[in-house]
């Protein structure tokens, strides 16, 4: 089975857990496609405005410093064995897995690249772009998505923010087949996690990332053995959430929630 992974180019939450997946599926992953968190239609100014609306100045600066520090630290990973910080790109390079960066996952160039490799299964991990039909139809085993929320309860983005903002007692992660709808398609695997009084957006992002990758490993094995028992993803249930805006952040903070 030939696999292509399309991932958010994130140095904070994903590398530690993706390392496990690459170890488990090293012989099957033919390509890793890294996608920027900035949407193709966004200007840099609009992207920065969106992030400031989501985080506010303080948390935004903290996240920016973390990204800069981790990317800088990863430069020394090949020289210092004790340095465990690696980017996704470096992890693929160590395993001789081809890795490319694209700005638009639906572009003709991206589709041609995947089509030439005769990919069987495409995996989406934290990708902020919507897969269009030509991309969804490309692999013969379909496209699956690792979602950082429990479906169908929480669809859309930044579930770790919204479950805290809504005073939920649990969150979770899910792996599902992808359709043209957002976080639609039958569910392959899902699991709930309890939310504690100590949890922040940051801690839930780490916990759901770890759970999501574990579920992904299980899901790929089920697909490989043709043993998937799909769970209905009822579109009439749950809620869809978009990127938080400044007014959402104010409500979040007024309820005593924190980013870190």
PAVEXDREN-65829 format. One line per field, with one value per residue: residue in three letters; residue number from 1; x, y, z of N, C-alpha, C, O in turn. Coordinates in steps of 0.001 Angstrom, whole numbers. Layout:
BEGIN
res: c(ALA,...)
n: c(NUM,...)
n_c1: c(X,...)
n_c2: c(Y,...)
n_c3: c(Z,...)
ca_c1: c(X,...)
ca_c2: c(Y,...)
ca_c3: c(Z,...)
c_c1: c(X,...)
c_c2: c(Y,...)
c_c3: c(Z,...)
o_c1: c(X,...)
o_c2: c(Y,...)
o_c3: c(Z,...)
***
This chain:
BEGIN
res: c(UNK,UNK,UNK,UNK,UNK,UNK,UNK,UNK,UNK,UNK,UNK,UNK,UNK,UNK,UNK,UNK,UNK,UNK,UNK,UNK,UNK,UNK,UNK,UNK,UNK,UNK,UNK,UNK,UNK,UNK,UNK,UNK,UNK,UNK,UNK,UNK,UNK,UNK,UNK,UNK,UNK,UNK,UNK,UNK,UNK,UNK,UNK,UNK,UNK,UNK,UNK,UNK,UNK,UNK,UNK,UNK,UNK,UNK,UNK,UNK,UNK,UNK,UNK,UNK,UNK,UNK,UNK,UNK,UNK,UNK,UNK,UNK,UNK,UNK,UNK,UNK,UNK,UNK,UNK,UNK,UNK,UNK,UNK,UNK,UNK,UNK,UNK,UNK,UNK,UNK,UNK,UNK,UNK,UNK,UNK,UNK,UNK,UNK,UNK,UNK,UNK,UNK,UNK,UNK,UNK,UNK,UNK,UNK,UNK,UNK,UNK,UNK,UNK,UNK,UNK,UNK,UNK,UNK,UNK,UNK,UNK,UNK,UNK,UNK,UNK,UNK,UNK,UNK,UNK,UNK,UNK,UNK,UNK,UNK,UNK,UNK,UNK,UNK,UNK,UNK,UNK,UNK,UNK,UNK,UNK,UNK,UNK,UNK,UNK,UNK,UNK,UNK,UNK,UNK,UNK,UNK,UNK,UNK,UNK,UNK,UNK,UNK,UNK,UNK,UNK,UNK,UNK,UNK,UNK,UNK,UNK,UNK,UNK,UNK,UNK,UNK,UNK,UNK,UNK,UNK,UNK,UNK,UNK,UNK,UNK,UNK,UNK,UNK,UNK,UNK,UNK,UNK,UNK,UNK,UNK,UNK,UNK,UNK,UNK,UNK,UNK,UNK,UNK,UNK,UNK,UNK,UNK,UNK,UNK,UNK,UNK,UNK,UNK,UNK,UNK,UNK,UNK,UNK,UNK,UNK,UNK,UNK,UNK,UNK,UNK,UNK,UNK,UNK,UNK,UNK,UNK,UNK,UNK,UNK,UNK,UNK,UNK,UNK,UNK,UNK,UNK,UNK,UNK,UNK,UNK,UNK,UNK,UNK,UNK,UNK,UNK,UNK,UNK,UNK,UNK,UNK,UNK,UNK,UNK,UNK)
n: c(1,2,3,4,5,6,7,8,9,10,11,12,13,14,15,16,17,18,19,20,21,22,23,24,25,26,27,28,29,30,31,32,33,34,35,36,37,38,39,40,41,42,43,44,45,46,47,48,49,50,51,52,53,54,55,56,57,58,59,60,61,62,63,64,65,66,67,68,69,70,71,72,73,74,75,76,77,78,79,80,81,82,83,84,85,86,87,88,89,90,91,92,93,94,95,96,97,98,99,100,101,102,103,104,105,106,107,108,109,110,111,112,113,114,115,116,117,118,119,120,121,122,123,124,125,126,127,128,129,130,131,132,133,134,135,136,137,138,139,140,141,142,143,144,145,146,147,148,149,150,151,152,153,154,155,156,157,158,159,160,161,162,163,164,165,166,167,168,169,170,171,172,173,174,175,176,177,178,179,180,181,182,183,184,185,186,187,188,189,190,191,192,193,194,195,196,197,198,199,200,201,202,203,204,205,206,207,208,209,210,211,212,213,214,215,216,217,218,219,220,221,222,223,224,225,226,227,228,229,230,231,232,233,234,235,236,237,238,239,240,241,242,243,244,245,246,247,248,249,250,251,252,253,254,255,256,257,258,259,260)
n_c1: c(847,648,1315,531,1242,-303,504,192,2731,4008,5946,5566,3421,3071,5513,6730,4886,4297,6654,6452,4496,5759,7813,6343,5172,7123,7887,5801,5087,5216,5458,5631,3777,4087,2244,1607,434,-836,-3502,-4097,-5452,-5031,-3490,-313,-765,-3515,-3404,-1815,-3521,-5658,-4462,-3831,-6389,-7282,-5530,-4741,-2404,-357,-353,8,2599,4055,3628,4819,7493,8075,7877,9959,12139,12072,12421,14928,16414,16204,17980,20395,20135,21258,23898,24157,23639,22096,20137,16844,14918,13260,12244,9348,10172,12903,12662,11571,13644,15653,14666,14670,12361,10604,9913,7932,7086,4063,1865,-768,-2922,-4674,-3784,-2865,-271,301,-1589,-695,1784,1088,-473,1346,2800,1105,-569,-2134,-3485,-4347,-3404,-4553,-3357,-4041,-4418,-5119,-6636,-9324,-10043,-10564,-12719,-11178,-8770,-9692,-10671,-8447,-6722,-7047,-7927,-9025,-9218,-8165,-8677,-7065,-8529,-8633,-10657,-13671,-15739,-19224,-19322,-17676,-16858,-14762,-12283,-9628,-10494,-9653,-9628,-12379,-13767,-12947,-13822,-16550,-17002,-16829,-16692,-15256,-13009,-11508,-10302,-10411,-10474,-11315,-12980,-12694,-14851,-16420,-17555,-16955,-15094,-16733,-17895,-17496,-16615,-13601,-12133,-12346,-11946,-12553,-11307,-10849,-11358,-9468,-9325,-6924,-6255,-5253,-5511,-3144,-2201,-4268,-4023,-1609,-2335,-4502,-3244,-1402,-3186,-4611,-2659,-2065,-4550,-4560,-2491,-3690,-5911,-4848,-3765,-6129,-7318,-5437,-5770,-8323,-10399,-12015,-14647,-16944,-18150,-21130,-21130,-22889,-24362,-26204,-25759,-23842,-21516,-20250,-17182,-15374,-12305,-11443,-12495,-11740,-13798,-14677,-12411,-12407,-14684,-13842,-11649,-12999,-14314,-12489,-10573,-7506,-4696,-2216)
n_c2: c(-1191,2126,5162,8585,11361,14279,17056,19579,21969,21907,22656,22195,20540,18177,16734,14926,12845,12048,10884,8307,7218,7293,5501,3155,2889,3094,1725,2111,4777,6974,9628,12828,15668,18972,21587,25022,26938,29223,30187,29574,31695,33820,36903,37842,39759,39397,36821,37156,38830,37097,35210,36826,37519,35016,34329,36626,39164,38363,35359,34899,35910,34158,31687,32267,32634,30072,28570,29710,29103,26252,25591,26681,25181,22669,22764,22074,19429,17338,17578,17400,14716,14534,16368,16329,17598,17811,18783,18037,17773,17104,14623,13076,13189,11769,9238,8816,9515,11069,14569,17407,20888,22628,25223,25125,22551,21573,22176,21846,20995,19700,17626,16240,15345,13536,11749,10647,9031,7011,6715,4944,5577,8552,10585,13019,15405,17666,19629,22814,23327,22751,19661,19151,17662,16416,15766,14176,12018,10806,8715,5132,3887,5912,9021,9850,11465,12882,14020,16499,16295,14992,13244,12947,15323,17689,19471,20997,23545,23930,22574,22138,24638,25298,23310,23827,26463,26049,24738,21918,18505,16483,15728,14702,12563,11733,9544,9645,8869,11000,13416,15719,17459,19194,17601,15420,12166,8640,7356,5941,5377,6475,8249,9202,11766,12711,16005,17943,20125,21356,21577,23247,25075,24477,22102,20341,20279,18891,16445,15524,15368,13287,11168,11159,10376,7825,6603,6832,5076,2636,2750,2744,191,-1298,-587,-1613,-4345,-4619,-4428,-2492,-1230,827,3773,5586,9023,11289,13902,15732,16088,17435,20226,22824,24473,27439,29334,30926,34240,37623,38319,35824,34944,36687,35857,33280,33802,35155,33133,31949,30349,29123,29592,28446)
n_c3: c(0,-970,547,1012,2966,3941,5623,8170,8442,11166,13973,16667,17902,16357,15472,17448,17747,15154,14479,15520,13857,11339,11863,12138,9628,7700,5373,3698,3315,784,183,1718,2177,2965,4413,4655,7528,6726,4726,1203,-33,1628,2532,3968,5897,6480,7501,9828,11226,11673,13390,15587,16386,17213,19326,20795,21918,23835,24086,21332,20845,22480,21176,18703,19453,20390,18010,16497,18177,18254,15549,15188,17049,15929,13850,14896,15406,13880,14481,17194,19083,21410,21082,20582,19190,16205,12965,10925,8313,8640,9898,7836,6024,7346,7062,4416,3031,501,568,220,-21,-309,-1413,-2104,-1844,-3695,-6186,-9681,-9946,-7500,-7598,-9863,-8989,-6935,-8389,-10180,-8526,-8008,-5719,-3058,-666,909,3587,5735,7960,10282,8342,7052,4798,2464,1002,-2379,-4919,-7128,-5804,-3686,-5113,-6116,-4809,-4696,-2378,-998,915,4170,7322,10147,12916,15373,17378,18882,16861,15981,17429,17566,14879,12344,13042,15513,17863,20480,21668,21517,22972,25564,25843,25755,28087,28203,29366,28281,25564,22501,19825,16330,13489,10154,7033,4189,2700,403,2160,5311,7699,7385,6364,6870,10090,11133,13441,16841,19940,23303,25526,28907,30191,32325,35232,35076,32468,29473,26338,25034,26347,25717,22952,22655,23856,22294,19842,20241,20791,18375,16466,17409,16969,14223,13444,14158,12452,9840,9782,9959,7513,5766,6180,5357,7235,8292,10228,9636,11317,11530,10629,11703,10117,11014,13671,16455,16322,14194,14070,13425,12886,15920,16747,17837,19635,20453,21787,23957,25353,25994,27725,29731,30958,32480,31240,29739,27496,27910)
ca_c1: c(0,1414,680,1021,778,-352,565,538,4154,3944,7089,5272,2573,3036,6710,6973,3976,4451,7833,5972,3788,6748,8499,5443,4767,8251,7960,4608,4948,5934,5616,5059,3521,3954,1369,1703,-822,-1465,-4355,-3641,-6122,-4723,-2260,396,-1459,-4764,-3014,-1396,-4726,-6414,-3781,-3991,-7756,-7402,-4702,-4390,-986,529,-220,553,4052,4601,3635,5813,8815,8236,8137,11315,13100,12104,13031,16355,17002,16253,19145,21535,19810,22161,25235,24129,22744,21196,19070,15782,13969,13385,11069,8807,11051,14105,12303,11423,14973,16368,14111,14692,11011,10516,9091,7811,6217,3156,993,-2160,-2985,-5558,-3213,-2570,1080,202,-2332,160,2818,485,-947,2509,3270,58,-843,-3333,-4171,-3863,-3701,-4523,-3090,-4092,-4321,-6157,-7280,-10373,-9743,-11573,-13047,-10085,-7819,-10377,-10881,-7177,-6264,-8094,-8455,-9628,-8479,-8603,-8266,-6904,-9236,-8359,-11901,-14503,-16820,-19548,-19580,-16948,-16278,-14087,-10908,-9244,-11433,-9138,-10127,-13830,-14283,-12716,-14710,-17915,-17021,-17046,-15965,-14412,-12690,-11121,-9737,-11113,-9958,-12501,-12870,-12980,-15762,-16333,-17966,-15900,-15127,-17778,-17363,-17606,-15554,-12870,-11792,-12448,-11803,-12715,-10351,-11407,-10735,-9276,-9297,-5582,-6012,-5249,-5534,-1862,-2133,-5215,-3459,-639,-2998,-5296,-2299,-904,-4284,-4934,-1658,-2284,-5726,-4159,-1746,-4689,-6797,-4125,-3688,-7454,-7508,-4531,-6335,-9716,-11199,-12669,-16076,-17205,-19138,-21791,-20768,-24192,-24145,-27144,-25366,-22610,-21420,-19103,-16492,-14363,-11235,-11965,-12225,-11403,-14914,-14658,-11301,-12825,-15580,-12975,-10883,-13937,-14734,-11355,-9793,-6172,-4028,-1043)
ca_c2: c(0,3364,6200,9964,12139,15734,17505,20944,22100,22359,22163,22117,19453,16965,15914,13865,11722,11586,10028,6943,6757,7037,4253,2018,2791,3593,1055,2420,6214,7321,11076,13713,17007,19917,22702,26178,27294,30335,29711,30085,32950,34844,37683,37757,40660,38748,35671,37650,39350,35934,34644,37746,37378,33728,34201,37825,39495,37570,33986,34923,36074,32918,30674,32655,32356,28607,28123,30151,28349,24846,25497,26938,24035,21510,22904,21425,18034,16386,17723,17070,13561,14728,17276,15497,18408,17681,19163,16939,17643,16370,13227,12385,13092,10679,7960,8835,9693,12346,15568,18654,21916,23206,26270,24783,21096,21238,22677,20831,20496,18739,16462,15483,14697,12384,10807,9971,8033,5981,6608,4193,6186,9877,10896,14442,15622,19081,20481,23844,23524,21788,18775,19185,16340,15750,15211,13109,10878,10323,7404,4115,3549,7101,9947,9839,12659,12820,15205,16714,16440,13789,13377,14188,16420,18912,19540,22262,23767,24388,21969,22272,25936,25361,22455,24559,27634,25577,24037,20487,17643,15578,16028,13438,12600,10834,9332,9406,9038,12376,13726,17148,18215,19404,16583,14444,10856,7634,7353,4683,5197,7683,7972,10382,12081,13610,17322,18239,21555,21860,21608,24478,24779,23861,20722,19529,20082,17799,15182,15057,15005,11947,10223,11096,9574,6424,6134,6728,3811,1561,2869,2305,-1274,-1821,-412,-2548,-5690,-4546,-4782,-1292,-1277,2272,4326,6721,10377,11911,15315,16584,16176,18146,21625,23178,25650,28063,29930,31905,35656,38330,38252,34467,34906,37407,34951,32200,34286,35529,31894,31447,29380,29625,28999,27678)
ca_c3: c(0,-1072,1352,1009,4124,3768,7022,8533,8767,12556,14736,18101,18385,15546,15216,18417,17557,13782,14480,15745,12666,10300,12213,11901,8221,6906,4072,2903,3058,-443,57,2727,1650,4067,4066,5556,8202,6008,3645,-95,-393,2625,2533,5249,6830,6911,8318,11139,11886,12131,14551,16723,16845,17898,20518,21534,21744,24676,23588,19975,20956,23036,20117,17698,20015,20401,16641,16125,18987,17842,14222,15378,17749,15030,12981,15543,15713,13219,15044,18618,19272,22539,20673,20028,18440,14761,12196,10128,7150,9040,10162,6555,5417,8019,6608,2948,2502,-211,1262,-529,546,-1301,-874,-2424,-1999,-4812,-7428,-10702,-9671,-6393,-8086,-10782,-8181,-6262,-9401,-10750,-7556,-7912,-4284,-2685,469,1327,4987,6063,9378,10694,7154,7143,3505,2117,-126,-3429,-5479,-7849,-4838,-2962,-6008,-6659,-4312,-4832,-1057,-439,1768,5565,8060,11594,13423,16794,18129,18866,15883,15261,18374,17218,13544,12101,13487,16851,18815,21854,22147,21630,24058,26817,25854,25994,29384,28027,30300,27496,24171,21897,18475,15414,12133,9323,5589,3804,1607,74,3341,6307,8758,7083,5985,7922,11089,11241,14858,17657,21370,24142,26585,29908,30364,33740,35586,34783,31030,28685,24908,24704,26834,24950,21611,22762,24181,21152,18774,20547,20593,16956,15756,17816,16224,12819,13286,14182,11289,8645,9854,9613,6075,5107,6289,4914,8403,8833,10520,9695,12243,10882,11060,11463,9806,11746,15073,16737,15930,13369,14578,12579,13676,16879,16516,19074,20579,21012,22745,25165,26080,26481,28879,30791,31606,33267,30477,29396,26344,28358)
c_c1: c(885,648,1340,419,822,-515,745,2005,4281,5132,6777,4589,2748,4320,6904,6132,4029,5652,7424,5299,4764,7536,7641,5155,5879,8299,6803,4488,5847,6244,4990,4964,3275,3207,1515,385,-1539,-2256,-3902,-4227,-5764,-3449,-1569,-308,-2735,-4465,-2619,-2598,-5567,-5787,-3928,-5411,-7946,-6729,-4636,-2877,-67,716,331,2074,4692,4684,4695,7227,9082,8585,9562,12366,13225,12712,14532,17055,17163,17450,20339,21306,20803,23582,25301,23146,21737,20018,17989,14792,14240,12100,10556,9688,12296,13811,12150,12784,15767,15914,14082,13288,10968,9545,9103,6918,5363,2304,-479,-2244,-3838,-5006,-2938,-1202,1051,-501,-1471,1231,2276,59,208,3041,2278,-255,-2145,-4158,-3517,-4334,-3543,-4345,-3003,-3982,-5443,-6875,-8304,-9939,-10889,-11668,-11897,-9045,-8443,-10501,-9574,-6750,-7379,-8667,-9015,-8663,-9042,-8004,-8134,-7458,-9033,-9593,-12697,-15676,-18001,-19706,-18959,-16297,-15550,-12732,-10826,-10200,-10963,-9547,-11614,-14378,-14065,-13669,-16144,-18055,-17371,-16230,-15051,-14093,-12310,-10439,-10454,-10307,-11150,-12157,-13307,-13960,-15583,-16840,-16815,-16103,-16349,-17110,-17376,-16372,-14923,-12558,-11954,-12333,-11937,-11566,-11046,-10647,-10652,-9264,-7948,-5337,-6102,-5394,-4268,-1816,-3090,-4722,-2444,-1350,-3796,-4399,-1766,-1979,-4592,-3950,-1772,-3477,-5403,-3417,-2713,-5524,-6114,-3996,-5023,-7712,-6655,-5113,-7791,-10660,-11881,-14155,-16530,-18331,-19797,-21354,-21973,-24065,-25087,-26779,-24081,-22670,-20185,-18493,-15435,-13257,-11828,-11582,-12027,-12537,-15020,-13562,-11681,-13773,-14776,-12248,-11817,-14441,-13587,-10500,-8455,-5608,-2870,-1150)
c_c2: c(1245,4498,7546,10674,13621,16323,19014,20973,22723,21806,21877,20801,18131,16127,14732,12632,11181,10669,8560,6390,6428,5764,3038,1798,3213,2981,1428,3892,6608,8810,11763,15110,17935,21154,23807,26407,28476,29785,30302,31441,34107,35612,37481,38608,40010,37549,36108,38180,38203,35329,35531,37695,36103,33745,35458,38001,38564,36143,33911,35023,34793,31840,30992,32354,30855,28088,28473,29330,26904,24675,25759,25761,22838,21568,22139,19929,17058,16463,17281,15925,13742,15640,16494,16279,18302,18182,17934,16696,16831,14893,12441,12194,11948,9317,7841,8837,11040,13303,16854,19615,22492,24276,25935,23286,20670,21688,21526,20197,19435,17468,15596,14713,13427,11314,10007,8880,6886,5660,5854,4911,7528,10134,12392,14601,17123,20041,21527,24141,22419,20975,18853,17829,15694,15125,14042,11841,10213,8952,6365,3664,4773,7972,9853,11042,12353,14125,15318,17010,15152,14024,12482,15420,17743,18773,20882,22325,24128,23865,22139,23603,25851,24465,23119,25739,27234,24744,22552,19698,16653,16206,14694,13648,11552,10678,8957,9502,10451,12431,15204,18030,18328,18436,15678,13118,9912,7613,5963,4372,6531,7294,9285,10520,12966,14930,17599,19746,22187,22038,23012,24090,24025,22389,19830,19299,18947,16462,14642,14704,13590,10890,10055,10243,8104,5823,5955,5417,2627,1560,2384,787,-1922,-1715,-1418,-3967,-5763,-4972,-3568,-1572,167,2642,5512,8051,11265,13428,16249,16780,16982,19583,21829,24471,26136,28624,30963,33335,36338,38263,36866,34344,35596,36556,33833,32634,34645,34309,31219,30422,29988,28909,28102,27345)
c_c3: c(0,-392,1097,2210,3778,5165,7118,8919,10160,13337,16198,18470,17636,15512,16154,18124,16134,13644,14636,14496,11551,10588,11854,10420,7263,5511,3147,2525,1886,-527,1259,2118,2837,3598,5107,6276,7554,4839,2315,-460,538,2290,3886,6301,7367,7811,9723,11924,12430,13383,15780,17268,17644,19266,21398,21507,22538,24189,22165,20010,21485,21947,19058,18181,20041,19014,16230,16873,18494,16456,14314,16022,16822,14086,13545,15782,15088,13770,16499,18846,20393,22195,19947,19172,16946,14108,11448,8912,7496,9310,8859,5889,6027,7526,5086,2351,1768,499,458,243,-570,-627,-1076,-2712,-3188,-6165,-8392,-10434,-8567,-6843,-9005,-10017,-7522,-7260,-9991,-9822,-7380,-6444,-4038,-1623,781,2749,5198,7573,9651,9518,7180,5832,3241,906,-1134,-4119,-6259,-6919,-4083,-3813,-6448,-6121,-4338,-3491,-339,340,3186,6289,9539,12154,14929,17617,18018,17932,16254,16166,17929,15853,13404,12783,14969,17929,20259,22474,22453,22740,25412,26938,26197,27264,29252,29050,29588,26150,23536,20570,17646,14133,11271,7851,5226,2636,1286,1213,4326,7465,8632,6726,7166,8822,11161,12697,15579,19120,22129,25140,27617,29932,31859,33971,35278,33292,30459,27216,24521,25127,26057,23521,21619,22966,23001,19967,18999,20307,19113,16164,16143,17077,14739,12567,13247,12905,10015,8635,9508,8113,5305,5086,5825,6036,9041,9041,10714,10646,11545,11495,10767,11323,10562,13199,15227,16266,15071,13894,13585,13467,14646,16478,17870,20093,21220,22065,24049,26008,26732,27757,30041,31573,32355,32563,30085,28166,26776,29826)
o_c1: c(1757,-511,2562,-787,1859,-1539,1368,2474,4615,5317,7638,5124,2585,4227,7215,6612,3828,5669,7975,5509,4623,7888,8137,4920,5605,8710,6820,3856,7073,7176,3948,5946,2356,3489,1540,-676,-2722,-1735,-3377,-3571,-6145,-2463,-2187,-424,-3006,-5190,-3043,-2681,-6131,-6494,-4129,-5619,-8677,-7281,-4491,-2151,897,1845,1042,2762,5747,5704,5385,8062,10194,9484,10283,13364,14332,13441,15319,18149,18135,17888,21178,22186,21151,24383,26346,21935,20645,19025,18196,13933,15320,11008,11247,9923,12700,14619,12551,13040,16475,16676,13535,13049,11273,8487,10165,6097,5868,2060,-1337,-1699,-3739,-5696,-2796,-1007,1700,-68,-1514,1547,2921,211,61,3660,2567,-209,-3143,-5388,-2296,-5502,-2502,-5082,-2018,-3498,-6610,-7642,-8166,-9515,-12049,-10815,-11654,-8501,-7786,-10443,-9603,-6434,-8529,-9769,-9436,-7464,-10257,-6955,-8969,-6919,-9234,-9568,-12424,-16510,-17809,-20180,-19622,-15312,-15702,-12113,-11799,-10652,-11786,-9788,-12061,-15361,-14899,-14247,-16866,-19091,-18106,-15203,-14174,-14802,-12759,-10045,-11030,-9553,-11912,-11172,-14181,-13909,-14698,-16576,-15809,-17142,-16921,-15887,-17280,-15246,-15618,-12702,-11727,-12590,-11497,-10943,-11767,-9436,-11650,-9200,-7833,-4312,-6903,-5398,-4320,-1430,-2761,-4975,-2416,-1009,-3773,-4750,-1687,-1720,-4810,-4354,-1596,-3425,-5910,-3688,-2578,-5811,-6728,-4107,-5063,-8259,-7103,-4967,-8418,-11585,-12278,-14834,-16505,-19327,-19093,-21225,-22056,-23712,-24788,-27424,-23335,-23719,-19198,-19203,-14705,-13272,-12637,-10500,-12135,-12278,-15402,-13758,-11313,-13674,-15008,-12241,-11460,-14928,-13699,-9764,-8286,-5991,-2566,-257)
o_c2: c(1401,4760,7636,10594,14146,16120,19639,20096,23899,20589,21364,20030,17066,14900,13634,11504,9985,9781,7680,5235,5403,5030,2035,668,3641,3648,1103,4222,6579,9216,11338,15654,17708,21702,23536,26114,28700,29000,31414,32246,35249,35040,37000,38208,40066,37294,35497,38001,38309,34976,35035,37815,36090,33241,35353,37086,38032,35744,32965,34302,34381,31161,30094,31875,30417,27261,27638,28909,26389,23713,25135,25376,22088,20536,21628,19243,16053,15549,16847,16143,13174,15683,16045,15695,18660,18017,16919,15551,15961,14023,11279,11163,11234,8352,6883,8239,12066,12886,17336,19198,22808,24229,26395,22811,19531,21587,20376,19004,18395,16364,14368,13571,12379,10120,8817,7919,5909,4511,6089,4868,7627,9930,12962,14011,17771,21161,21160,25100,21298,21538,18644,16962,14502,14063,13024,10728,9162,8079,6682,3118,4673,7701,9786,11559,11660,15201,14354,17895,14318,14896,11386,16458,18781,18052,21778,21299,24563,24617,22270,23679,26279,24827,22993,25983,27988,24122,21999,20172,16053,17088,13648,14762,10604,11571,8054,10133,11027,11614,15862,19232,17632,18445,15232,12992,10334,7823,4950,3231,7591,6149,10337,9537,13889,14961,17500,20535,23412,22593,23840,22904,23052,21530,18680,18242,18130,15467,13441,13834,12794,9852,8938,9474,7228,4682,5042,4728,1730,503,1693,166,-2960,-2637,-1999,-4693,-6821,-5758,-3621,-2084,677,1930,6370,8182,11904,14133,17432,17562,17185,20089,21105,25447,25343,28410,31793,33588,35700,38162,36743,33717,35131,36539,33486,31906,34458,34434,30077,29685,31207,27784,27115,26704)
o_c3: c(855,-711,981,2442,3373,5817,6260,9645,10307,13366,16913,19267,18232,15523,15694,18240,15922,12792,13974,14125,10885,9665,11341,9992,6142,4561,1960,1522,1988,-1220,1759,1613,3625,2533,6308,5725,7809,4047,2287,-1121,278,1825,4835,7460,8567,8773,10704,13139,13519,14327,16889,18475,18634,20244,22616,21117,21987,23903,21826,19287,21002,21820,18575,17414,19747,18863,15684,16287,18335,16214,13602,15610,16919,13577,12803,16302,15708,13569,16984,18807,20345,22921,18819,18511,16477,14651,11353,8525,6724,8986,8781,5267,5317,7563,4539,1302,2376,971,60,1060,-1647,578,-323,-3708,-3643,-7179,-7976,-10670,-8684,-6514,-8932,-10353,-7547,-7006,-10270,-10278,-6689,-6006,-4720,-1660,900,3078,4869,8363,9298,9684,7318,5753,3732,-104,-779,-3932,-6069,-7224,-3866,-3290,-7088,-6929,-4036,-3448,814,415,3373,5904,10120,11895,15668,18473,17154,18177,16779,15705,17914,15689,14235,13066,15585,18792,21165,23679,23517,23386,26309,27997,26849,27496,30070,29536,30210,25666,24004,20225,18181,13745,11617,7467,5875,1716,1833,1222,4189,8126,9627,6789,8319,8371,11239,13136,14995,19492,21666,25541,27238,29718,32572,33028,35223,32897,30893,26886,23768,24335,25765,22941,20698,22326,22732,19169,18064,19700,18645,15291,15297,16617,14087,11584,12415,12344,9203,7578,8848,7507,4317,4103,5887,5831,10205,8151,11834,10767,11013,12712,9719,12268,10726,13897,14269,15867,15197,14134,12990,14679,14232,15948,18917,21292,22383,23106,25127,27235,27890,28750,31204,32696,32800,33220,30096,27846,26107,30380)
***
